[in-house]
């Protein structure tokens, strides 16, 4: 999952250059929760599975300041 994300990130994406760890994946869609290792923040990323850098705005990413915020988002996740 991390390798696919790295292939999709274009220059200027908020996660470009960040050390990331995949921690969860939705089995019904292409959303993956990544921990941003340097800051212990989290991101939910909608992978495109294109295997190449995407246009600005993709892969779609939402950032969360802590584990409680990402847990709340996951609990209310719609597919």
Secondary structure, 3 states (H helix, E strand, C coil): CHHHHHHHCCCCCCCCCCCEEEEEECCCCCEEEEEECCCCEEEEEECCCCCCCCCCCCCEEEEECCHHHHHHHHHCCCC
